[in-house]
Amino acid sequence: MAILKELKLKNIYLIIPAVFAVLIVFFAAQEDEEIPELSIEQSSINLEVSIEKNKHSSFYTVEEGDSMSVIFEENKVPLNLTYRILRGPHKNDFANLMPGNEFEFHFLDNELLRIELRKGPLFFLSVLNSNEPEYELINLEPEVIREFKSGKIISSFYEAALESGIPDSVIMDLAYLFGWDIDFIFDIREGDSFKVLYETPYVEGAKIDNGDILYAEFINQEQEYTAIRYYARSGEKFYFDKDGNSLRKAFLRAPLDFAYVSSHFNPRRKHPILNKIRAHNGVDYAAKRNTPVRSTGDGVIIHQGWKSGYGRTIQIRHGGEITTLYAHLESYNKKLGEGSKVNQGTVIGYVGDSGLATAPHLHYEFKVGDKRTDPLKVRLPDDKPIDKMELPKFNQTKSQILDLTKKLSIMIADAN
């Protein structure tokens, strides 16, 4: 047994060196071979939970009778912000609202971020909701473009003005300016001519208002009429002729724009429906149904309602015992009624054929005391001329406008 153990130990001692020798030879043979590297890629997955809050806006357009507090409550404005705004530097801008003003409320989920108020194209006010509200006010300055146009009448003033490139609103204003002296339905003749200088405001290339007349000239039956715009020290706008006489009369010559006289004042006219002689104590203006009818002077409505053969009728009392009557109306201005004060040019109703009328037209009467007068021939009382204190400033304004009109007229003539 002892001999066997001794032999095993000797074999182990012999085997171990042999194994080492084999390993050395093996690794030596592998030195020239490329041993690929074992790479372990570690990929990490980042799980990000994105919670995007909802941004949204609500809009509100102010209507008649609206108040800021009610608007803010309906649009979820916090009470503390409403309180701070009403005590802040822009409280009057927010409190004094007019129909058509616009609000925009910006939210992040249910949290109010900002309120924006727009009052027309030139006024923008923003308030940021914070512990102390932050305001941003933008008052834009419009670019004013001045244009000069002229023309000669062949058939009608309106057509000639359109052909000259005058905007519709400026045509109406020009007719209104000279409407105290010229009946654009009855007085216009072929060969009459006109000139007009007007300015139009633009913001970022967009027109924001109708053109406003600086100077106008009208030659009617060889008689010259002029209108010069003048701002008094009070800031009020007036139009005077070259001598400082007001264009404004106490009454307009006609209550309609661009209609035509279908029946004149005639105490012996035969009535078209009753077929008998009945005095026609006014003037009939033929016009399309729903054409606006204007008050020819300042006054108070003393009657609005049905009046026998006149149909729907309005009567207005003016100063100096003068009353005017407007008959056969289709409808009334819903904002007016008996007792309402009206200004010259206020739309009081719309042309129709109510009562004893064969077609849509306006019957207009002008009465002084108990005497009915022909509206086309009555001498209309003048308004006051320019105040003597204003005369030097007016003369300076007149000189500047006339010089500009002359230069533009020459430039256009040379270009043609």
Wavefront OBJ file of the C-alpha trace (Angstrom):
o trace
v 0.000 0.000 0.000
v 2.762 2.398 0.926
v 4.532 1.657 -2.368
v 1.282 2.420 -4.314
v 0.850 5.797 -2.624
v 4.433 6.690 -3.370
v 3.911 5.878 -7.065
v 0.773 8.066 -7.271
v 2.565 11.028 -5.734
v 5.448 10.633 -8.171
v 2.927 10.548 -11.087
v 1.265 13.763 -9.878
v 4.606 15.514 -9.726
v 5.308 14.381 -13.271
v 1.855 15.325 -14.591
v 1.786 18.885 -13.235
v 4.872 20.073 -15.131
v 3.577 18.380 -18.265
v 0.225 20.236 -18.046
v 2.054 23.542 -17.640
v 4.203 22.746 -20.654
v 1.144 22.014 -22.804
v -0.549 25.254 -21.727
v 2.531 27.281 -22.566
v 2.679 25.780 -26.052
v -1.065 26.402 -26.580
v -0.988 30.075 -25.652
v 2.162 30.594 -27.663
v 0.335 29.280 -30.721
v -2.532 31.681 -30.117
v -0.399 34.848 -29.966
v -0.752 35.519 -33.691
v -4.531 35.063 -33.691
v -6.848 37.928 -33.079
v -8.932 37.231 -30.097
v -12.261 38.997 -30.366
v -13.177 41.201 -27.486
v -16.355 40.493 -25.724
v -18.226 43.725 -25.397
v -21.239 44.059 -23.214
v -23.509 46.893 -24.266
v -25.407 48.449 -21.492
v -28.644 50.100 -22.660
v -30.554 52.242 -20.288
v -34.213 53.096 -20.878
v -35.250 56.474 -19.545
v -38.960 56.528 -18.859
v -39.964 60.190 -18.945
v -43.560 60.992 -18.061
v -44.562 64.124 -20.008
v -47.473 65.990 -18.540
v -48.328 68.865 -20.953
v -50.666 71.459 -19.537
v -53.540 72.728 -21.652
v -53.221 76.306 -22.911
v -56.458 77.828 -24.145
v -58.200 81.182 -24.591
v -61.714 82.543 -24.437
v -63.058 85.620 -26.206
v -65.776 88.100 -25.287
v -67.195 91.065 -27.238
v -68.757 93.794 -25.115
v -72.466 94.432 -25.672
v -74.776 97.270 -24.642
v -75.279 97.258 -20.857
v -72.308 94.990 -20.036
v -70.167 95.712 -16.968
v -66.579 94.708 -16.298
v -67.359 92.850 -13.074
v -69.990 90.636 -14.734
v -67.743 89.931 -17.739
v -64.843 88.979 -15.438
v -67.048 86.737 -13.300
v -68.400 84.883 -16.359
v -64.842 84.366 -17.644
v -63.450 83.017 -14.336
v -61.237 85.965 -13.414
v -60.142 85.642 -9.756
v -61.802 88.157 -7.446
v -58.462 89.357 -6.084
v -57.256 90.217 -9.624
v -60.530 92.042 -10.389
v -60.083 94.017 -7.168
v -56.467 94.928 -8.016
v -57.402 96.035 -11.550
v -60.193 98.260 -10.233
v -57.669 99.925 -7.930
v -54.847 99.989 -10.456
v -53.521 102.601 -12.906
v -55.744 101.391 -15.785
v -59.022 101.075 -13.887
v -60.785 103.553 -16.212
v -59.654 101.682 -19.338
v -61.246 98.488 -18.018
v -64.300 100.068 -16.400
v -65.340 102.427 -19.238
v -66.321 99.874 -21.856
v -68.147 100.438 -25.126
v -70.087 97.970 -27.309
v -67.647 96.289 -29.677
v -64.666 96.324 -27.273
v -63.028 92.885 -27.146
v -61.565 90.785 -24.313
v -59.311 87.747 -24.642
v -58.623 85.595 -21.550
v -55.575 83.284 -21.632
v -55.521 80.173 -19.387
v -53.128 77.364 -18.460
v -55.560 74.623 -17.467
v -57.820 76.473 -15.015
v -55.242 79.115 -14.099
v -55.710 82.570 -15.655
v -52.442 83.836 -17.138
v -53.329 87.090 -18.874
v -56.201 89.378 -19.887
v -56.110 91.376 -23.123
v -58.422 94.303 -23.903
v -58.785 95.777 -27.388
v -60.621 99.036 -27.946
v -60.501 99.453 -31.696
v -57.451 98.928 -33.916
v -55.253 101.499 -32.114
v -55.656 100.533 -28.441
v -54.309 97.319 -26.844
v -53.994 96.733 -23.092
v -52.673 93.533 -21.485
v -52.527 92.624 -17.781
v -50.518 89.681 -16.439
v -52.045 87.801 -13.509
v -49.524 87.970 -10.664
v -49.329 89.187 -7.080
v -48.860 92.672 -8.495
v -50.562 92.783 -11.939
v -48.177 93.757 -14.743
v -49.617 96.004 -17.476
v -48.625 96.519 -21.094
v -50.305 99.371 -22.993
v -49.937 99.890 -26.745
v -51.399 102.963 -28.445
v -50.682 102.619 -32.146
v -50.199 105.682 -34.328
v -51.922 105.307 -37.701
v -50.295 106.295 -40.962
v -52.435 108.959 -42.638
v -52.564 108.924 -46.447
v -53.849 112.045 -48.234
v -55.524 111.737 -51.618
v -56.818 114.303 -54.083
v -59.595 113.551 -56.592
v -61.597 115.596 -59.076
v -64.280 115.023 -61.662
v -66.953 116.426 -63.950
v -70.600 115.410 -63.935
v -72.184 113.925 -67.049
v -75.270 112.182 -65.695
v -75.103 112.104 -61.882
v -72.729 113.235 -59.164
v -72.591 109.790 -57.580
v -71.544 108.067 -60.824
v -68.974 110.771 -61.616
v -67.476 110.538 -58.118
v -67.190 106.740 -58.333
v -65.498 107.011 -61.732
v -62.995 109.437 -60.159
v -62.015 106.767 -57.632
v -63.582 108.403 -54.578
v -64.622 105.907 -51.865
v -68.341 105.558 -51.255
v -68.102 106.929 -47.704
v -66.307 110.082 -48.897
v -68.941 110.616 -51.607
v -71.665 110.521 -48.969
v -69.763 112.913 -46.703
v -69.197 115.348 -49.560
v -72.908 115.317 -50.438
v -73.721 115.838 -46.751
v -71.324 118.820 -46.480
v -72.938 120.661 -49.377
v -76.410 119.293 -48.689
v -77.500 122.516 -46.990
v -76.978 124.528 -50.200
v -77.280 121.955 -52.995
v -80.067 119.462 -53.517
v -78.127 116.590 -55.102
v -81.389 115.228 -56.445
v -82.827 118.407 -57.947
v -80.009 120.941 -58.504
v -77.280 118.911 -60.257
v -76.537 119.770 -63.903
v -74.338 118.281 -66.616
v -70.981 120.074 -66.566
v -70.942 120.622 -62.782
v -67.530 119.746 -61.319
v -65.962 118.882 -57.982
v -62.624 118.497 -56.165
v -61.937 116.776 -52.865
v -58.874 116.313 -50.657
v -59.294 113.644 -48.006
v -57.114 111.631 -45.636
v -57.444 107.961 -44.659
v -55.778 106.312 -41.615
v -53.999 102.950 -41.991
v -52.402 100.581 -39.467
v -49.980 97.970 -40.794
v -51.323 98.515 -44.306
v -54.983 98.029 -43.366
v -57.537 100.850 -43.518
v -59.000 101.407 -40.054
v -61.505 104.155 -40.814
v -63.226 105.937 -43.672
v -61.537 108.907 -45.251
v -62.090 112.330 -43.677
v -62.468 115.372 -45.938
v -59.953 118.219 -45.504
v -61.108 120.325 -48.431
v -63.925 120.085 -50.964
v -65.033 122.276 -53.843
v -68.209 122.007 -55.878
v -69.202 124.061 -58.916
v -72.976 123.855 -59.304
v -74.586 125.851 -62.113
v -71.466 128.121 -62.180
v -71.776 128.802 -58.444
v -68.714 127.808 -56.357
v -69.126 126.147 -52.964
v -66.141 125.301 -50.738
v -65.633 123.380 -47.508
v -62.536 123.570 -45.270
v -62.074 121.317 -42.250
v -61.200 123.162 -39.046
v -60.627 121.944 -35.489
v -61.564 124.564 -32.902
v -59.663 125.018 -29.649
v -62.302 122.837 -28.009
v -61.265 119.954 -30.274
v -64.627 119.993 -32.102
v -64.580 119.620 -35.889
v -66.279 122.179 -38.137
v -66.487 122.957 -41.851
v -66.421 126.535 -43.119
v -66.236 128.147 -46.541
v -63.263 130.317 -47.558
v -64.788 133.356 -45.839
v -65.306 131.579 -42.518
v -69.054 131.070 -42.928
v -70.348 127.815 -41.535
v -71.486 125.278 -44.108
v -73.931 123.976 -41.597
v -77.438 125.331 -41.800
v -80.140 124.758 -39.269
v -81.715 122.281 -41.730
v -80.640 119.927 -44.490
v -82.193 120.621 -47.852
v -83.280 116.974 -48.265
v -83.775 114.055 -45.837
v -82.460 111.423 -48.300
v -79.250 110.838 -50.227
v -79.500 110.385 -53.992
v -83.215 109.793 -54.370
v -85.264 111.776 -56.861
v -88.286 114.041 -56.548
v -91.337 112.149 -57.737
v -93.897 114.770 -56.707
v -93.422 118.452 -55.882
v -95.210 120.739 -53.443
v -98.588 121.415 -55.096
v -101.748 122.687 -53.359
v -103.860 121.591 -56.405
v -102.488 118.087 -57.054
v -104.853 115.196 -57.891
v -104.283 112.363 -55.418
v -103.127 109.184 -57.270
v -105.247 106.824 -55.112
v -108.240 108.957 -54.063
v -108.449 110.374 -57.617
v -109.529 113.814 -56.456
v -107.928 117.194 -55.893
v -106.086 117.155 -52.584
v -103.321 119.572 -51.575
v -99.852 118.054 -51.647
v -98.202 120.015 -48.865
v -94.748 118.517 -49.161
v -92.270 116.801 -51.464
v -92.202 113.113 -52.381
v -88.803 111.462 -52.763
v -88.844 108.167 -54.657
v -86.337 105.710 -53.193
v -85.832 102.007 -52.587
v -87.578 100.360 -49.671
v -85.573 100.636 -46.415
v -83.475 103.570 -47.635
v -82.419 105.470 -44.453
v -84.356 108.672 -43.711
v -82.523 111.434 -41.810
v -83.788 114.204 -39.602
v -83.146 117.452 -41.462
v -82.524 119.391 -38.250
v -81.977 119.181 -34.498
v -85.173 118.666 -32.553
v -87.478 116.418 -30.532
v -89.770 113.694 -31.876
v -93.328 114.729 -31.003
v -95.111 111.952 -32.903
v -94.124 108.456 -33.984
v -96.883 106.150 -35.157
v -99.675 105.609 -37.663
v -101.269 108.773 -39.055
v -104.253 108.044 -41.353
v -103.229 108.186 -45.037
v -99.644 109.075 -44.102
v -99.079 105.570 -42.739
v -96.112 105.227 -40.401
v -95.131 108.812 -39.652
v -92.613 110.810 -37.612
v -93.009 114.471 -36.694
v -90.142 116.494 -35.237
v -90.359 119.865 -33.479
v -87.423 122.192 -34.081
v -86.608 125.696 -32.854
v -88.374 128.776 -34.217
v -91.830 127.151 -34.502
v -90.566 124.809 -37.226
v -91.794 121.220 -37.511
v -90.962 118.568 -40.091
v -92.936 115.460 -41.072
v -91.727 112.167 -42.601
v -94.436 109.795 -43.884
v -95.097 106.391 -45.549
v -92.206 104.821 -43.586
v -91.493 101.105 -43.635
v -90.136 101.143 -40.082
v -88.646 103.361 -37.363
v -85.237 103.595 -35.740
v -85.784 101.217 -32.804
v -83.625 103.329 -30.504
v -85.899 106.371 -30.872
v -89.437 107.208 -29.864
v -91.689 110.093 -28.882
v -89.703 112.499 -26.720
v -86.331 111.450 -28.145
v -83.899 114.224 -29.006
v -82.373 113.930 -32.480
v -79.544 115.717 -34.223
v -79.392 116.868 -37.784
v -78.568 113.841 -39.938
v -79.772 111.232 -37.411
v -81.420 108.240 -39.100
v -84.993 108.232 -37.783
v -86.649 105.653 -40.054
v -86.664 103.844 -43.380
v -88.505 104.392 -46.672
v -91.646 102.317 -47.264
v -95.141 102.520 -48.745
v -97.358 102.450 -45.657
v -100.674 104.338 -45.771
v -102.062 105.681 -49.049
v -98.961 105.128 -51.193
v -98.636 103.418 -54.565
v -94.896 102.630 -54.259
v -92.030 103.063 -51.787
v -91.222 106.738 -51.290
v -90.810 109.381 -48.579
v -93.301 112.213 -48.138
v -91.543 115.177 -46.460
v -93.147 118.361 -45.121
v -91.629 121.569 -43.724
v -93.929 123.710 -41.595
v -93.353 127.130 -39.961
v -96.037 127.745 -37.344
v -99.321 126.817 -39.039
v -97.991 127.469 -42.544
v -96.822 124.605 -44.753
v -93.867 125.612 -46.947
v -92.213 124.134 -50.028
v -89.070 122.418 -48.623
v -87.223 122.920 -51.920
v -87.683 126.676 -51.951
v -87.740 127.763 -48.319
v -84.705 129.810 -47.244
v -82.920 127.810 -44.590
v -81.499 129.731 -41.624
v -77.692 129.866 -41.398
v -75.587 128.582 -38.561
v -73.144 130.908 -36.776
v -69.925 131.912 -38.626
v -66.522 131.191 -37.125
v -65.734 132.899 -33.817
v -63.511 135.977 -34.264
v -61.057 134.554 -31.724
v -60.606 131.522 -33.956
v -60.165 133.503 -37.178
v -56.304 133.784 -37.216
v -55.910 130.038 -36.662
v -58.561 129.300 -39.285
v -56.827 131.517 -41.865
v -53.558 129.680 -41.255
v -55.276 126.295 -41.659
v -57.051 127.517 -44.800
v -53.801 128.724 -46.368
v -52.052 125.385 -45.741
v -54.924 123.314 -47.123
v -55.408 125.478 -50.225
v -51.655 125.375 -50.993
v -51.604 121.577 -50.657
v -54.714 121.222 -52.834
v -53.172 123.427 -55.531
v -49.907 121.439 -55.573
v -51.674 118.083 -55.783
v -53.992 119.369 -58.517
v -50.986 120.510 -60.597
v -49.130 117.207 -60.032
v -52.128 115.179 -61.202
v -52.664 117.447 -64.235
v -48.980 117.068 -65.232
v -49.148 113.287 -64.787
v -52.093 113.089 -67.141
l 1 2 3 4 5 6 7 8 9 10 11 12 13 14 15 16 17 18 19 20 21 22 23 24 25 26 27 28 29 30 31 32 33 34 35 36 37 38 39 40 41 42 43 44 45 46 47 48 49 50 51 52 53 54 55 56 57 58 59 60 61 62 63 64 65 66 67 68 69 70 71 72 73 74 75 76 77 78 79 80 81 82 83 84 85 86 87 88 89 90 91 92 93 94 95 96 97 98 99 100 101 102 103 104 105 106 107 108 109 110 111 112 113 114 115 116 117 118 119 120 121 122 123 124 125 126 127 128 129 130 131 132 133 134 135 136 137 138 139 140 141 142 143 144 145 146 147 148 149 150 151 152 153 154 155 156 157 158 159 160 161 162 163 164 165 166 167 168 169 170 171 172 173 174 175 176 177 178 179 180 181 182 183 184 185 186 187 188 189 190 191 192 193 194 195 196 197 198 199 200 201 202 203 204 205 206 207 208 209 210 211 212 213 214 215 216 217 218 219 220 221 222 223 224 225 226 227 228 229 230 231 232 233 234 235 236 237 238 239 240 241 242 243 244 245 246 247 248 249 250 251 252 253 254 255 256 257 258 259 260 261 262 263 264 265 266 267 268 269 270 271 272 273 274 275 276 277 278 279 280 281 282 283 284 285 286 287 288 289 290 291 292 293 294 295 296 297 298 299 300 301 302 303 304 305 306 307 308 309 310 311 312 313 314 315 316 317 318 319 320 321 322 323 324 325 326 327 328 329 330 331 332 333 334 335 336 337 338 339 340 341 342 343 344 345 346 347 348 349 350 351 352 353 354 355 356 357 358 359 360 361 362 363 364 365 366 367 368 369 370 371 372 373 374 375 376 377 378 379 380 381 382 383 384 385 386 387 388 389 390 391 392 393 394 395 396 397 398 399 400 401 402 403 404 405 406 407 408 409 410 411 412 413 414 415 416
